[in-house]
Amino acid sequence: MKLLRLAPENTKFPFMRFRRVSYPFSALMSIVSVLLFINLGMNFGIDFSGGTLIELRAKNGAADLAKLRAITERMNVGAVEVQGFGGPSDVTLRFGLQAGGDAAQEAAVNRVTSAIHDDYDVRRTEVVGPRVSGELVQSGTLGVVISIMAVLCYLWFRFEWQFAVGAIIATMHDLLLTVGFFALTRLEFNTTSIAAILTIAGYSLNETVVVLDRIREMMRKFRKMPADQLIDVSVNAVLPRTIMTATTVFLALLSLALFGGEVIRSFSLAMIWGIFVATYSSIFICSPMLIYLGLRAEIVGPAPADPAAKARA
């Protein structure tokens, strides 16, 4: 039985020919991401900003979002975000911290739930104070930085320094564009978003290491081949594996985004974005960097000895 292949065999696509376009394009996207982060900022969830989340389900029929907004505006709890999720009868209410501490926050929750009790069942209530949210911001940021630094240190010792620099640049590129994605789409940035960023970093590094391993293997075999041609041969060799991996992960994440509910929606959408960005960067950012860094066959060492040839000798 013939195996399914999402890419033709023996492809010879000239990936390195596009490096003069990919670098300016990525630089522009990175600058846009920084500007979006500075000007728009992140849409922090109550995990980070503090406040209250109330999850409701309509007792009869679909939730009336307009009526809910009108009711909550009269509750004197500040700006209230009313958002549907999941099924047509499911809705969430979000509002910020109240002046007066925990007692004022609890009183605000009671006012809101009492006003809608006849038409909605309260399924979940979360309250996060300013101290807890501040600690989450610090812990989340520290966790991301430490995790990335640990992995990058591994890359530095695992490969020649040219490979490590290319992998570091590609990973930073993916994380920066992911931050810009959150800022542009206004997806809620919460603790699951931190998990998404770490997962994207891991996926990006995995894709990068696969490509770099094949480049190093080919460089030991074809020591006289020009660097751009050798990288093209290496990337084309792993292209079927790359497309198959990206496709299967994309289908799984698409199911989560469509049917997983509001709780993991930001995680799923960010991961879908991360798949495409990581695949792009491993081919068009990390690999061409080896050309600019002057990687030569002498750096990676001689090809491993063939045991059969050694036995014949």
N, C-alpha and C positions, 0 to 999 in steps of 0.2 A: 504494500500500500504506500502510495506516494505521500510524503509528509507535506503539511501545509507550510508555505513560505510566503511571507508578506513582502519580501523583497526579491528581485530576480537574482539568480546566481551569477557570480563573476561580474558584478557591476564595476564600472570604471568611471564613476562620476568624479569630475575634477573639483573636489571640495576646496582645495587650497587656492584655487583661482579666485574665490570669493572673499579671501581674507582682507582685501583692500576695501571691501564694502562692509563686511561684518564688524570690523573694529570701529569705524566711525558710527555705524548704526547702534552698536552696543554702548558706545560712549554717550551718544545722544540720549538713549533710553535711560542710562544711569543718571545723567544730569536731570532729566525730567523726573525721575523717581525722587531724587534729593529735593527738587523744588516742590513736588507734591507733598512730601513729608514736612517740609518747612512751612508751606503756606496752608495746607489743608489739615495736616496732622493725622493722627490715627483716630478711628472711631472706637475708643476704648469702651469695653463692656463694663458692667458693674464690678467684675473681678478686679479691675484696675482703677476705675474712676470712683467707685463707691456709689451706693444707691440701693434701690429695691427693684427686684424683678418679680412680677406676679404672672403666673401662667394660668390661663382660664380656658374653660370649655363651655360653649353654649348649651343650655339644657334642651333647647328646641331649635332645630334648624341651624342655619349658618350664623356666624358672629356678625353683628352690625358694627363695623369699625367706626363709621361716622358717628353713630349714637354713643359709642364708648368714648370717643374723643370729646364729645359735647358734655358728657357726664363728668369725666375726669377734669375738664377745664374748670368746673365749678368747685372742685375739691380743695383748691388752694394749696396744692402740693408742688407747684412749679411746673415746668415743662414736662409733659408726659408723652412718651413715645408708644403708640399703639401699632402693633404689627401682627399680621396674621402669619401662621406657619402651619406646616403639616396639613391637616384637613381643613375644610371650610369652617368648621365649628371651633377651631383652636386659635387662640390669640394670646399675645403677651403684652403686658403693661410694664413700662420702665419709667422710673423717675428718680431724680437725684437725691442727695442727702438733704435732710431738713435741718434748719437752724433749731438748736435746742437739744441736740444729742439723741441718745437711743430712745428716750421717752417720746420725743417729737416724731421720730421715724416710725415707731410702733403706732402712734396715734394716726399718722398719715395712712399707714397700711390699713388700719381698721376703718377709717373713713371711706377709703376707696372700695374695700371689699363689701362693706355694708351697703353702699350705694348700688352695687351691681349684683348683690346676692340673689335677687329674685330670678335673674335671667342667666346667671353663669355660676358654674362650680369652680371653686379655687382648687387647682391641682398642685400648685407648688408656689412657695414664696421664699425668695432669697434676699437677705439683707447683708450688705458688705459695708463696713465702716471705713473711714478714711485711713485709719492706721493699718488695717488689714490690706486694703487696696495698695497702699504705699509699699508695704512689705512684699506684696505679690509682684509689683513692678520691679523692685530691686532684685528679688530672687529669680524672677523670670529672665531678666536681662543678664544677670550673673551666670545663670545656668546655660544660656545660649552661648555666651562668650567663652566660658570654660570648655564646653563641649566642642566647639569649633576649634579652639586652640589645641586641644588634645589630639583631635583628628589630624590637624595640619602638621603637628609635630611628628606624628606617625608617618605622614607622607614625606616629610623632609628626610627621615632616616630610611624609608622604604625605597625611595627612588633617588636618582641623581638630582642635584639641586635644580637643574633646568626643568625637569618634570614636576618637581615640587612647586616651583614658582608658578608654572602654568596651571596646576591644580588649584593653588591658592587663589589666583586671580579669577579663575572660572567659578569657584565657590562663592567668593565675595560678590561677583557679578550676579549670581543667581539670588543670593540673599537680598541684595540691594534692590533688584527688580521685584522681588516678592514684597518688600516693604512698600514700594511704589504701587504695587497692585492693591494692597490693602488700603492705602491712602486714596487711590482713585475710585475704587469700587465702593468705598465706605462700608465694607464688611466689618462686622463687629470684631474687634481685636481683644481676645480674651485668653484664658489659659490654654484652650485647645489650639489657638493660633500659634502660641509658643511651640506646642508639639508639632504643628505643621511646619514651622520654620526649621526645627531640628530634623524632621523627617526629610524635608527638601534638601537640606545640607547633606544628609546621609545618602540620599538617592543620587544627588549630583556627584558626590565623591565616588560612588560606586560606578557610575557611568564613566567618569573621568579615568578611574583606575583601569577599567577594562580596555579603554582606548590606548592609554599609555603603555600598558603591558604588551599589547599587540605591536605598538610602534617600536618598543625596545626589542621585541623578538625579531621583527623584520629588519631592524637596524643591524642586528648581529648577523643576519643571513645575507643581506644585500649591502655590503659595506661601501660600495662605490656608487650606489644609486643616489641621485640628488635628493635633498631632504624633502622638498615639496612633493616629488613623485612618491617617495617612500611613505610619507604620511597619507597620501591619497590611497595607496594600496592597502595600508593598515586600516584606515577608516572603512573602506569598502569591504574589507574582510569581516569586520565586526558589525556591518550594517544590518544584516538579517537579525542578529541577536538583539541589537539596539531597538529595532522597530518592533520586534515581537515583545520585548519586555515593556516598552512604552505603551503598546496597544493593550496588553493584558491589564496593566496597572490602571490605565485610563478607563477601561470598561468597569473595573471594580469601583473606582472612585466616582464614576458617573452614576452608578447605582446608589452609592451613598449620598451623593448630592441630590438625587431625585427622590429617594425614598427614606433617607436616614433621618429626616426631621431637622428642625431648626438648631438643635444642640450642636450638631457636627457639620452644619452647612458651611461655615467659614473654613473649617479644616478641609473639607472635601474640595471646595472650589479653589482654595489656595494650593492644594496638592495637584489639582489638574493643571493649574498654571505652572507649578513647579516642574512637572514632568516635561512640558514642552521647553521651558527655559533651560533645564538641566541637560536635555538632549542636545539642544542647540549649542550651549556653551562648551560641552565636551568636544564637539566637532569643530566649531567655528571660532572658539575663543582659546581654549587650552592647547589644542593641537598646533595651530599656526604660531603660538607663542614660542614653540621649540625652534622654529625657523629664525625668529628674531633674536633668540638667545644664543644662536650659533651652536646648537647641539650637533656633535659629530660622532661618528661610529666609534672613534677611539675612546670616547668618554664612557660608553656602556660596556666596554670590554669585548674580548673575542667571543665568538659563538661557542656554545658548549660542545665538548668533544662527542663525536658519534661513537657509542660503545661498540657497534658492529664493525666500524672501520678500524677502531683501535684493536679489536680482537684479530682482524685480518692482518694487521701490521705485525 
